[in-house]
Amino acid sequence: MSIAKREQLLKEIQELKERLRDREAALPAHSVRPHQIQEIEELEEKIAAREGKLAGMTKD
């Protein structure tokens, strides 16, 4: 894959990790709501998927 696509994936991963940190920081100490956990899990899945793509690109 091209360097531009690799750079785009790295940028997306960084942005997703920032959003994840923001979501985790916004969690209340008590009474976490299901949609808050779901958002965090979705972000973690997106990060893992993009990191998997990136790993596949570096193997080629």
C-alpha positions, 0 to 999 in steps of 0.5 A: 500500500501507499505511504499516503494510505499508511499515513491516513490510517495512522491519523485515523488511529490517533484521532480515534484514540483521542476520542476514546480518551475523551469518552473515558474521561467523561465517564461518571464515577457512578451510574455509568450508562449502557450507551457510554460503555457501548461508545467506548467499545465501538471506538476500541473496535474501530481502533483494533480494526485500523491497527490490524489493517496497518499491521497487514500493510507493514507485512507486505 
